[in-house]
Amino acid sequence: MRIGVLGTGGMAAALGGAWARAGHEVFVGGRDGAAAEALARRIGGAGHGTPARAAEYGEVALLAVPAGAAPALAEEHAAALAGRTVVDCTNPLAPGPDGVMLTTRAGESVAGRIQAAAPGAHVVKAFNLVHASVWDLPAGAFGETPPAVPFCADDAHAAERVAGLITAMGWSPMPAGGLDRAVYVEATAAFVIGVWWAGGSPRLAFPEPAHPSA
């Protein structure tokens, strides 16, 4: 699969690198040409250029920029993104007096704002619940049972593409509903990251019962 990565930061490097290792063709687009070239070289075998070229590069485009900039970037390249699967991995978060807080309004998600900004695209919310460094781990690093990647999508074909990307990385796809459910995934990120920052382990908050149907 051909994937255009818009951004040159940690998530662009981690996901772009993981997809390149899985055999996908990756193109890095950045406003800073030197940064895009450096990341492409780090990924190995990736092309590089402008965000516009990345937006029109392949079947999938990853928006790996700060959450506040993602909708405007999608609007800027809306024509190129039309018909493509657009992956939003951002988290609209900021420190607050009582911990990590969402910067979006109640009931609003960044993924939804991206979809509104590029209505011809097929936006999928995914890859926002773990630290960028985790995507660098090899398949099988978590034992026999692969961890899951929740994702939200309205378009069935886009959902299938993202599920394929997740599986190729050695993870397990976890469909979490339509794009209107992205608000819950983003809120979950606020909880998870807040617990990390406080020195805790979020996974301890989700023990599974021995008999879920009981």
CYANA upper distance limits for C-alpha pairs under 8 A (distance plus 0.5 A):
  1 MET  CA     24 HIS  CA      5.55
  1 MET  CA     25 GLU  CA      6.54
  1 MET  CA     58 GLY  CA      7.96
  1 MET  CA     59 GLU  CA      7.43
  1 MET  CA     60 VAL  CA      8.35
  2 ARG  CA     24 HIS  CA      6.61
  2 ARG  CA     25 GLU  CA      5.19
  2 ARG  CA     26 VAL  CA      6.54
  2 ARG  CA     27 PHE  CA      8.35
  2 ARG  CA     57 TYR  CA      7.48
  2 ARG  CA     58 GLY  CA      4.99
  2 ARG  CA     59 GLU  CA      6.31
  2 ARG  CA     60 VAL  CA      7.10
  3 ILE  CA     24 HIS  CA      7.73
  3 ILE  CA     25 GLU  CA      6.58
  3 ILE  CA     26 VAL  CA      5.41
  3 ILE  CA     27 PHE  CA      6.77
  3 ILE  CA     54 ALA  CA      8.39
  3 ILE  CA     57 TYR  CA      7.26
  3 ILE  CA     58 GLY  CA      5.68
  3 ILE  CA     59 GLU  CA      6.82
  3 ILE  CA     60 VAL  CA      5.31
  3 ILE  CA     61 ALA  CA      6.11
  3 ILE  CA     62 LEU  CA      7.84
  4 GLY  CA     26 VAL  CA      6.43
  4 GLY  CA     27 PHE  CA      5.32
  4 GLY  CA     28 VAL  CA      6.62
  4 GLY  CA     29 GLY  CA      7.63
  4 GLY  CA     53 ARG  CA      8.42
  4 GLY  CA     54 ALA  CA      4.85
  4 GLY  CA     55 ALA  CA      6.39
  4 GLY  CA     56 GLU  CA      7.87
  4 GLY  CA     57 TYR  CA      5.92
  4 GLY  CA     58 GLY  CA      6.53
  4 GLY  CA     60 VAL  CA      6.79
  4 GLY  CA     61 ALA  CA      5.13
  4 GLY  CA     62 LEU  CA      6.76
  5 VAL  CA     12 ALA  CA      6.92
  5 VAL  CA     16 GLY  CA      7.38
  5 VAL  CA     26 VAL  CA      7.58
  5 VAL  CA     27 PHE  CA      6.46
  5 VAL  CA     28 VAL  CA      5.35
  5 VAL  CA     29 GLY  CA      6.39
  5 VAL  CA     51 PRO  CA      8.43
  5 VAL  CA     54 ALA  CA      6.44
  5 VAL  CA     55 ALA  CA      8.11
  5 VAL  CA     61 ALA  CA      6.27
  5 VAL  CA     62 LEU  CA      5.30
  5 VAL  CA     63 LEU  CA      7.03
  5 VAL  CA     64 ALA  CA      7.45
  6 LEU  CA     12 ALA  CA      7.93
  6 LEU  CA     28 VAL  CA      6.81
  6 LEU  CA     29 GLY  CA      5.41
  6 LEU  CA     30 GLY  CA      6.66
  6 LEU  CA     51 PRO  CA      5.95
  6 LEU  CA     54 ALA  CA      6.62
  6 LEU  CA     55 ALA  CA      7.54
  6 LEU  CA     61 ALA  CA      7.66
  6 LEU  CA     62 LEU  CA      6.44
  6 LEU  CA     63 LEU  CA      5.70
  6 LEU  CA     64 ALA  CA      6.30
  6 LEU  CA     65 VAL  CA      7.67
  7 GLY  CA     12 ALA  CA      6.29
  7 GLY  CA     28 VAL  CA      7.59
  7 GLY  CA     29 GLY  CA      6.58
  7 GLY  CA     30 GLY  CA      5.78
  7 GLY  CA     36 ALA  CA      8.32
  7 GLY  CA     51 PRO  CA      8.04
  7 GLY  CA     63 LEU  CA      7.27
  7 GLY  CA     64 ALA  CA      5.50
  7 GLY  CA     65 VAL  CA      5.93
  8 THR  CA     12 ALA  CA      5.94
  8 THR  CA     13 ALA  CA      7.13
  8 THR  CA     28 VAL  CA      7.75
  8 THR  CA     29 GLY  CA      7.87
  8 THR  CA     30 GLY  CA      6.54
  8 THR  CA     35 ALA  CA      6.88
  8 THR  CA     36 ALA  CA      6.42
  8 THR  CA     39 LEU  CA      6.98
  8 THR  CA     64 ALA  CA      7.95
  8 THR  CA     65 VAL  CA      8.40
  9 GLY  CA     13 ALA  CA      6.71
  9 GLY  CA     64 ALA  CA      7.70
  9 GLY  CA     65 VAL  CA      7.83
 10 GLY  CA     14 ALA  CA      6.59
 10 GLY  CA    132 ALA  CA      6.60
 11 MET  CA     15 LEU  CA      6.35
 11 MET  CA     16 GLY  CA      8.32
 11 MET  CA     64 ALA  CA      6.47
 11 MET  CA     89 CYS  CA      8.44
 11 MET  CA    132 ALA  CA      5.83
 12 ALA  CA     16 GLY  CA      5.99
 12 ALA  CA     17 GLY  CA      8.42
 12 ALA  CA     62 LEU  CA      8.36
 12 ALA  CA     64 ALA  CA      5.87
 13 ALA  CA     17 GLY  CA      6.17
 13 ALA  CA     39 LEU  CA      7.06
 13 ALA  CA     43 ILE  CA      7.51
 14 ALA  CA     18 ALA  CA      6.63
 14 ALA  CA    132 ALA  CA      6.34
 14 ALA  CA    133 SER  CA      7.27
 14 ALA  CA    135 TRP  CA      6.09
 14 ALA  CA    136 ASP  CA      6.23
 15 LEU  CA     19 TRP  CA      6.60
 15 LEU  CA    132 ALA  CA      8.34
 15 LEU  CA    135 TRP  CA      6.84
 15 LEU  CA    136 ASP  CA      8.34
 16 GLY  CA     20 ALA  CA      6.61
 16 GLY  CA     26 VAL  CA      6.99
 16 GLY  CA     43 ILE  CA      7.49
 17 GLY  CA     21 ARG  CA      6.66
 17 GLY  CA     43 ILE  CA      5.47
 17 GLY  CA     44 GLY  CA      8.43
 17 GLY  CA    136 ASP  CA      8.04
 18 ALA  CA     22 ALA  CA      6.78
 18 ALA  CA    135 TRP  CA      7.12
 18 ALA  CA    136 ASP  CA      6.97
 18 ALA  CA    169 MET  CA      6.88
 19 TRP  CA     23 GLY  CA      7.02
 19 TRP  CA     24 HIS  CA      6.00
 19 TRP  CA     25 GLU  CA      8.29
 19 TRP  CA     26 VAL  CA      7.91
 19 TRP  CA    165 LEU  CA      7.63
 19 TRP  CA    168 ALA  CA      8.12
 19 TRP  CA    169 MET  CA      7.38
 20 ALA  CA     24 HIS  CA      5.44
 20 ALA  CA     25 GLU  CA      6.64
 20 ALA  CA     26 VAL  CA      6.66
 20 ALA  CA     43 ILE  CA      7.54
 20 ALA  CA     44 GLY  CA      8.24
 20 ALA  CA     45 GLY  CA      8.43
 20 ALA  CA     46 ALA  CA      8.12
 22 ALA  CA    168 ALA  CA      6.31
 22 ALA  CA    169 MET  CA      6.80
 25 GLU  CA     46 ALA  CA      7.32
 26 VAL  CA     45 GLY  CA      8.43
 26 VAL  CA     46 ALA  CA      5.59
 26 VAL  CA     47 GLY  CA      7.05
 27 PHE  CA     40 ALA  CA      7.84
 27 PHE  CA     46 ALA  CA      5.84
 27 PHE  CA     47 GLY  CA      4.98
 27 PHE  CA     48 HIS  CA      5.84
 27 PHE  CA     49 GLY  CA      8.21
 27 PHE  CA     54 ALA  CA      6.49
 27 PHE  CA     57 TYR  CA      7.60
 28 VAL  CA     36 ALA  CA      6.31
 28 VAL  CA     37 GLU  CA      8.24
 28 VAL  CA     39 LEU  CA      7.77
 28 VAL  CA     40 ALA  CA      6.56
 28 VAL  CA     46 ALA  CA      7.41
 28 VAL  CA     47 GLY  CA      6.61
 28 VAL  CA     48 HIS  CA      5.05
 28 VAL  CA     49 GLY  CA      6.92
 28 VAL  CA     50 THR  CA      8.32
 28 VAL  CA     51 PRO  CA      8.24
 28 VAL  CA     54 ALA  CA      6.70
 29 GLY  CA     33 GLY  CA      8.49
 29 GLY  CA     36 ALA  CA      6.40
 29 GLY  CA     48 HIS  CA      6.16
 29 GLY  CA     49 GLY  CA      5.42
 29 GLY  CA     50 THR  CA      5.01
 29 GLY  CA     51 PRO  CA      4.66
 29 GLY  CA     52 ALA  CA      7.76
 29 GLY  CA     53 ARG  CA      7.15
 29 GLY  CA     54 ALA  CA      5.44
 29 GLY  CA     55 ALA  CA      8.43
 30 GLY  CA     35 ALA  CA      7.47
 30 GLY  CA     36 ALA  CA      5.67
 30 GLY  CA     48 HIS  CA      8.47
 30 GLY  CA     49 GLY  CA      7.06
 30 GLY  CA     50 THR  CA      5.68
 30 GLY  CA     51 PRO  CA      5.66
 31 ARG  CA     36 ALA  CA      8.30
 31 ARG  CA     50 THR  CA      6.49
 31 ARG  CA     51 PRO  CA      6.99
 32 ASP  CA     36 ALA  CA      6.83
 33 GLY  CA     37 GLU  CA      6.64
 33 GLY  CA     49 GLY  CA      6.95
 33 GLY  CA     50 THR  CA      7.53
 34 ALA  CA     38 ALA  CA      6.59
 35 ALA  CA     39 LEU  CA      6.63
 36 ALA  CA     40 ALA  CA      6.62
 36 ALA  CA     48 HIS  CA      6.27
 36 ALA  CA     49 GLY  CA      7.05
 37 GLU  CA     41 ARG  CA      6.67
 37 GLU  CA     47 GLY  CA      8.42
 37 GLU  CA     48 HIS  CA      6.16
 37 GLU  CA     49 GLY  CA      7.89
 38 ALA  CA     42 ARG  CA      6.66
 39 LEU  CA     43 ILE  CA      6.59
 40 ALA  CA     44 GLY  CA      6.58
 40 ALA  CA     45 GLY  CA      7.48
 40 ALA  CA     46 ALA  CA      5.35
 40 ALA  CA     47 GLY  CA      6.52
 40 ALA  CA     48 HIS  CA      6.48
 41 ARG  CA     45 GLY  CA      7.40
 41 ARG  CA     46 ALA  CA      7.35
 48 HIS  CA     54 ALA  CA      8.32
 49 GLY  CA     53 ARG  CA      6.82
 49 GLY  CA     54 ALA  CA      7.60
 50 THR  CA     54 ALA  CA      6.95
 51 PRO  CA     55 ALA  CA      6.55
 52 ALA  CA     56 GLU  CA      7.04
 52 ALA  CA     77 HIS  CA      7.04
 52 ALA  CA     80 ALA  CA      8.11
 53 ARG  CA     57 TYR  CA      6.41
 54 ALA  CA     58 GLY  CA      8.31
 54 ALA  CA     61 ALA  CA      7.72
 55 ALA  CA     61 ALA  CA      6.50
 55 ALA  CA     77 HIS  CA      7.18
 55 ALA  CA     80 ALA  CA      6.33
 55 ALA  CA     81 LEU  CA      6.40
 56 GLU  CA     80 ALA  CA      5.59
 56 GLU  CA     81 LEU  CA      7.01
 57 TYR  CA     61 ALA  CA      8.35
 58 GLY  CA     84 ARG  CA      8.26
 59 GLU  CA     84 ARG  CA      5.93
 59 GLU  CA     85 THR  CA      6.80
 60 VAL  CA     84 ARG  CA      6.26
 60 VAL  CA     85 THR  CA      5.20
 60 VAL  CA     86 VAL  CA      6.35
 60 VAL  CA     87 VAL  CA      7.84
 61 ALA  CA     81 LEU  CA      8.07
 61 ALA  CA     84 ARG  CA      7.56
 61 ALA  CA     85 THR  CA      6.73
 61 ALA  CA     86 VAL  CA      5.31
 61 ALA  CA     87 VAL  CA      6.65
 62 LEU  CA     86 VAL  CA      6.32
 62 LEU  CA     87 VAL  CA      5.22
 62 LEU  CA     88 ASP  CA      6.89
 62 LEU  CA     89 CYS  CA      8.11
 63 LEU  CA     70 ALA  CA      7.07
 63 LEU  CA     86 VAL  CA      7.61
 63 LEU  CA     87 VAL  CA      6.61
 63 LEU  CA     88 ASP  CA      5.93
 63 LEU  CA     89 CYS  CA      7.29
 63 LEU  CA     90 THR  CA      8.21
 64 ALA  CA     70 ALA  CA      8.43
 64 ALA  CA     88 ASP  CA      7.72
 64 ALA  CA     89 CYS  CA      6.89
 64 ALA  CA     90 THR  CA      7.27
 65 VAL  CA     69 ALA  CA      7.02
 65 VAL  CA     70 ALA  CA      6.57
 65 VAL  CA     90 THR  CA      7.56
 66 PRO  CA     70 ALA  CA      6.86
 66 PRO  CA     90 THR  CA      6.98
 66 PRO  CA     91 ASN  CA      8.23
 66 PRO  CA     92 PRO  CA      8.49
 67 ALA  CA     71 PRO  CA      8.28
 67 ALA  CA     90 THR  CA      5.57
 67 ALA  CA     91 ASN  CA      6.23
 67 ALA  CA     92 PRO  CA      5.71
 67 ALA  CA    110 VAL  CA      7.22
 68 GLY  CA     92 PRO  CA      7.42
 69 ALA  CA     73 LEU  CA      6.72
 70 ALA  CA     74 ALA  CA      6.64
 70 ALA  CA     90 THR  CA      8.42
 70 ALA  CA    110 VAL  CA      8.24
 70 ALA  CA    114 ILE  CA      7.23
 71 PRO  CA     75 GLU  CA      6.67
 71 PRO  CA    110 VAL  CA      7.74
 71 PRO  CA    113 ARG  CA      6.36
 71 PRO  CA    114 ILE  CA      4.95
 71 PRO  CA    117 ALA  CA      6.42
 72 ALA  CA     76 GLU  CA      6.60
 72 ALA  CA    114 ILE  CA      8.37
 72 ALA  CA    117 ALA  CA      7.66
 73 LEU  CA     77 HIS  CA      6.90
 74 ALA  CA     78 ALA  CA      6.04
 74 ALA  CA     81 LEU  CA      8.10
 74 ALA  CA    114 ILE  CA      6.56
 74 ALA  CA    117 ALA  CA      6.53
 74 ALA  CA    118 ALA  CA      6.24
 75 GLU  CA    114 ILE  CA      8.11
 75 GLU  CA    117 ALA  CA      5.20
 75 GLU  CA    118 ALA  CA      5.91
 77 HIS  CA     81 LEU  CA      6.68
 77 HIS  CA    118 ALA  CA      8.29
 78 ALA  CA     82 ALA  CA      6.62
 78 ALA  CA    117 ALA  CA      7.61
 78 ALA  CA    118 ALA  CA      5.14
 78 ALA  CA    119 PRO  CA      8.06
 78 ALA  CA    120 GLY  CA      7.72
 78 ALA  CA    121 ALA  CA      7.91
 79 ALA  CA    118 ALA  CA      8.17
 79 ALA  CA    120 GLY  CA      8.18
 81 LEU  CA     85 THR  CA      8.31
 81 LEU  CA     86 VAL  CA      7.80
 81 LEU  CA    118 ALA  CA      7.65
 81 LEU  CA    120 GLY  CA      7.60
 81 LEU  CA    121 ALA  CA      5.98
 82 ALA  CA    118 ALA  CA      7.60
 82 ALA  CA    119 PRO  CA      7.93
 82 ALA  CA    120 GLY  CA      4.73
 82 ALA  CA    121 ALA  CA      4.89
 82 ALA  CA    122 HIS  CA      8.21
 83 GLY  CA    120 GLY  CA      6.32
 83 GLY  CA    121 ALA  CA      5.56
 83 GLY  CA    122 HIS  CA      7.04
 84 ARG  CA    121 ALA  CA      5.90
 84 ARG  CA    122 HIS  CA      6.49
 84 ARG  CA    158 ALA  CA      8.42
 85 THR  CA    121 ALA  CA      6.85
 85 THR  CA    122 HIS  CA      5.31
 85 THR  CA    123 VAL  CA      6.44
 85 THR  CA    124 VAL  CA      7.59
 85 THR  CA    158 ALA  CA      5.76
 85 THR  CA    161 ARG  CA      8.24
 86 VAL  CA    121 ALA  CA      6.97
 86 VAL  CA    122 HIS  CA      6.30
 86 VAL  CA    123 VAL  CA      5.13
 86 VAL  CA    124 VAL  CA      6.56
 87 VAL  CA    123 VAL  CA      6.39
 87 VAL  CA    124 VAL  CA      5.41
 87 VAL  CA    125 LYS  CA      6.47
 87 VAL  CA    126 ALA  CA      7.09
 87 VAL  CA    162 VAL  CA      8.48
 88 ASP  CA    111 ALA  CA      6.67
 88 ASP  CA    123 VAL  CA      7.48
 88 ASP  CA    124 VAL  CA      6.57
 88 ASP  CA    125 LYS  CA      5.42
 88 ASP  CA    126 ALA  CA      6.69
 88 ASP  CA    127 PHE  CA      8.37
 89 CYS  CA    125 LYS  CA      6.74
 89 CYS  CA    126 ALA  CA      5.89
 89 CYS  CA    127 PHE  CA      5.65
 89 CYS  CA    128 ASN  CA      5.30
 90 THR  CA    110 VAL  CA      8.07
 90 THR  CA    128 ASN  CA      6.49
 91 ASN  CA    110 VAL  CA      8.22
 91 ASN  CA    128 ASN  CA      6.96
 91 ASN  CA    186 GLU  CA      6.68
 91 ASN  CA    189 ALA  CA      7.52
 91 ASN  CA    190 ALA  CA      8.41
 92 PRO  CA    102 LEU  CA      6.09
 92 PRO  CA    103 THR  CA      5.82
 92 PRO  CA    104 THR  CA      6.94
 92 PRO  CA    110 VAL  CA      7.40
 92 PRO  CA    186 GLU  CA      7.86
 93 LEU  CA    100 VAL  CA      6.96
 93 LEU  CA    101 MET  CA      6.01
 93 LEU  CA    102 LEU  CA      5.12
 93 LEU  CA    103 THR  CA      5.98
 93 LEU  CA    190 ALA  CA      7.08
 94 ALA  CA    100 VAL  CA      6.24
 94 ALA  CA    101 MET  CA      5.92
 94 ALA  CA    102 LEU  CA      6.97
 94 ALA  CA    103 THR  CA      7.00
 95 PRO  CA     99 GLY  CA      6.36
 95 PRO  CA    100 VAL  CA      5.12
 95 PRO  CA    101 MET  CA      6.50
 96 GLY  CA    100 VAL  CA      6.02
 96 GLY  CA    101 MET  CA      6.21
 99 GLY  CA    194 GLY  CA      6.37
100 VAL  CA    190 ALA  CA      6.25
100 VAL  CA    191 PHE  CA      7.78
100 VAL  CA    193 ILE  CA      7.67
100 VAL  CA    194 GLY  CA      5.55
101 MET  CA    190 ALA  CA      6.66
102 LEU  CA    186 GLU  CA      8.49
102 LEU  CA    187 ALA  CA      7.44
102 LEU  CA    190 ALA  CA      6.98
104 THR  CA    108 GLU  CA      6.44
104 THR  CA    109 SER  CA      6.96
104 THR  CA    110 VAL  CA      7.81
105 ARG  CA    109 SER  CA      8.41
107 GLY  CA    183 VAL  CA      6.97
108 GLU  CA    112 GLY  CA      7.43
108 GLU  CA    113 ARG  CA      8.21
108 GLU  CA    183 VAL  CA      6.64
109 SER  CA    113 ARG  CA      6.94
109 SER  CA    182 ALA  CA      6.68
109 SER  CA    183 VAL  CA      5.22
109 SER  CA    186 GLU  CA      7.57
110 VAL  CA    114 ILE  CA      6.65
110 VAL  CA    183 VAL  CA      8.41
111 ALA  CA    115 GLN  CA      6.75
111 ALA  CA    123 VAL  CA      7.36
111 ALA  CA    124 VAL  CA      7.77
111 ALA  CA    125 LYS  CA      6.57
111 ALA  CA    179 LEU  CA      7.70
111 ALA  CA    182 ALA  CA      7.06
112 GLY  CA    116 ALA  CA      6.74
112 GLY  CA    179 LEU  CA      7.31
112 GLY  CA    180 ASP  CA      7.60
112 GLY  CA    182 ALA  CA      8.09
113 ARG  CA    117 ALA  CA      6.64
114 ILE  CA    118 ALA  CA      6.66
114 ILE  CA    123 VAL  CA      7.85
115 GLN  CA    119 PRO  CA      5.81
115 GLN  CA    120 GLY  CA      8.48
115 GLN  CA    121 ALA  CA      7.29
115 GLN  CA    122 HIS  CA      7.83
115 GLN  CA    123 VAL  CA      6.40
122 HIS  CA    153 ALA  CA      8.23
122 HIS  CA    154 ASP  CA      7.89
122 HIS  CA    155 ASP  CA      6.68
122 HIS  CA    158 ALA  CA      6.78
123 VAL  CA    153 ALA  CA      7.03
123 VAL  CA    154 ASP  CA      8.15
123 VAL  CA    158 ALA  CA      8.16
123 VAL  CA    179 LEU  CA      8.13
124 VAL  CA    151 PHE  CA      7.19
124 VAL  CA    152 CYS  CA      6.06
124 VAL  CA    153 ALA  CA      5.23
124 VAL  CA    154 ASP  CA      8.13
124 VAL  CA    158 ALA  CA      7.61
124 VAL  CA    159 ALA  CA      7.53
124 VAL  CA    162 VAL  CA      8.25
124 VAL  CA    179 LEU  CA      7.41
125 LYS  CA    151 PHE  CA      5.82
125 LYS  CA    152 CYS  CA      5.58
125 LYS  CA    153 ALA  CA      7.22
125 LYS  CA    179 LEU  CA      7.61
125 LYS  CA    182 ALA  CA      6.68
126 ALA  CA    149 VAL  CA      7.38
126 ALA  CA    150 PRO  CA      6.71
126 ALA  CA    151 PHE  CA      5.03
126 ALA  CA    152 CYS  CA      7.33
127 PHE  CA    149 VAL  CA      6.84
127 PHE  CA    150 PRO  CA      7.95
127 PHE  CA    151 PHE  CA      8.03
128 ASN  CA    186 GLU  CA      8.09
128 ASN  CA    189 ALA  CA      7.40
129 LEU  CA    149 VAL  CA      8.41
129 LEU  CA    185 VAL  CA      8.42
129 LEU  CA    188 THR  CA      8.12
129 LEU  CA    189 ALA  CA      5.87
129 LEU  CA    192 VAL  CA      7.87
130 VAL  CA    134 VAL  CA      7.11
131 HIS  CA    135 TRP  CA      8.13
132 ALA  CA    136 ASP  CA      7.95
133 SER  CA    137 LEU  CA      7.88
137 LEU  CA    141 ALA  CA      6.87
138 PRO  CA    170 GLY  CA      8.33
139 ALA  CA    169 MET  CA      6.85
139 ALA  CA    170 GLY  CA      5.12
139 ALA  CA    171 TRP  CA      7.89
140 GLY  CA    144 GLU  CA      7.09
140 GLY  CA    146 PRO  CA      7.37
140 GLY  CA    170 GLY  CA      7.26
142 PHE  CA    146 PRO  CA      6.77
142 PHE  CA    147 PRO  CA      7.56
146 PRO  CA    170 GLY  CA      7.09
146 PRO  CA    171 TRP  CA      5.56
146 PRO  CA    172 SER  CA      6.32
147 PRO  CA    171 TRP  CA      6.00
147 PRO  CA    172 SER  CA      6.38
148 ALA  CA    171 TRP  CA      6.27
148 ALA  CA    172 SER  CA      4.93
148 ALA  CA    173 PRO  CA      6.13
148 ALA  CA    174 MET  CA      6.27
149 VAL  CA    166 ILE  CA      7.54
149 VAL  CA    171 TRP  CA      7.37
149 VAL  CA    172 SER  CA      6.63
149 VAL  CA    173 PRO  CA      5.75
149 VAL  CA    174 MET  CA      5.99
150 PRO  CA    173 PRO  CA      6.92
150 PRO  CA    174 MET  CA      4.94
150 PRO  CA    175 PRO  CA      6.23
150 PRO  CA    176 ALA  CA      6.25
150 PRO  CA    185 VAL  CA      8.24
151 PHE  CA    159 ALA  CA      8.48
151 PHE  CA    173 PRO  CA      7.97
151 PHE  CA    174 MET  CA      6.77
151 PHE  CA    175 PRO  CA      5.82
151 PHE  CA    176 ALA  CA      5.95
151 PHE  CA    177 GLY  CA      8.02
151 PHE  CA    182 ALA  CA      8.37
152 CYS  CA    159 ALA  CA      8.22
152 CYS  CA    175 PRO  CA      6.85
152 CYS  CA    176 ALA  CA      5.75
152 CYS  CA    177 GLY  CA      5.70
152 CYS  CA    178 GLY  CA      5.57
152 CYS  CA    179 LEU  CA      5.47
152 CYS  CA    180 ASP  CA      8.31
152 CYS  CA    181 ARG  CA      6.91
152 CYS  CA    182 ALA  CA      6.34
153 ALA  CA    158 ALA  CA      7.60
153 ALA  CA    159 ALA  CA      6.23
153 ALA  CA    177 GLY  CA      7.07
153 ALA  CA    178 GLY  CA      5.17
153 ALA  CA    179 LEU  CA      5.28
154 ASP  CA    158 ALA  CA      8.48
154 ASP  CA    159 ALA  CA      8.11
154 ASP  CA    177 GLY  CA      8.34
154 ASP  CA    178 GLY  CA      5.29
154 ASP  CA    179 LEU  CA      6.06
155 ASP  CA    159 ALA  CA      6.70
156 ALA  CA    160 GLU  CA      6.68
157 HIS  CA    161 ARG  CA      6.79
158 ALA  CA    162 VAL  CA      6.80
159 ALA  CA    163 ALA  CA      6.56
160 GLU  CA    164 GLY  CA      6.71
161 ARG  CA    165 LEU  CA      6.90
162 VAL  CA    166 ILE  CA      6.71
163 ALA  CA    167 THR  CA      6.68
163 ALA  CA    172 SER  CA      8.45
163 ALA  CA    173 PRO  CA      5.82
164 GLY  CA    168 ALA  CA      6.57
165 LEU  CA    169 MET  CA      6.99
166 ILE  CA    170 GLY  CA      7.30
166 ILE  CA    171 TRP  CA      5.95
166 ILE  CA    172 SER  CA      6.80
166 ILE  CA    173 PRO  CA      6.44
167 THR  CA    171 TRP  CA      5.67
167 THR  CA    172 SER  CA      6.21
167 THR  CA    173 PRO  CA      7.16
176 ALA  CA    181 ARG  CA      7.53
177 GLY  CA    181 ARG  CA      6.43
178 GLY  CA    182 ALA  CA      7.99
181 ARG  CA    185 VAL  CA      7.40
182 ALA  CA    186 GLU  CA      6.63
183 VAL  CA    187 ALA  CA      6.66
184 TYR  CA    188 THR  CA      6.57
185 VAL  CA    189 ALA  CA      6.90
186 GLU  CA    190 ALA  CA      7.10
187 ALA  CA    191 PHE  CA      7.05
188 THR  CA    192 VAL  CA      6.61
189 ALA  CA    193 ILE  CA      6.34
190 ALA  CA    194 GLY  CA      6.40
191 PHE  CA    195 VAL  CA      6.75
192 VAL  CA    196 TRP  CA      6.86
192 VAL  CA    202 PRO  CA      6.09
193 ILE  CA    197 TRP  CA      6.63
194 GLY  CA    198 ALA  CA      6.74
195 VAL  CA    199 GLY  CA      6.88
195 VAL  CA    200 GLY  CA      5.63
195 VAL  CA    201 SER  CA      7.02
195 VAL  CA    202 PRO  CA      6.54
196 TRP  CA    200 GLY  CA      5.75
196 TRP  CA    201 SER  CA      6.76
196 TRP  CA    202 PRO  CA      7.55
201 SER  CA    205 ALA  CA      8.36
202 PRO  CA    206 PHE  CA      8.10
203 ARG  CA    207 PRO  CA      8.08
208 GLU  CA    212 PRO  CA      7.86
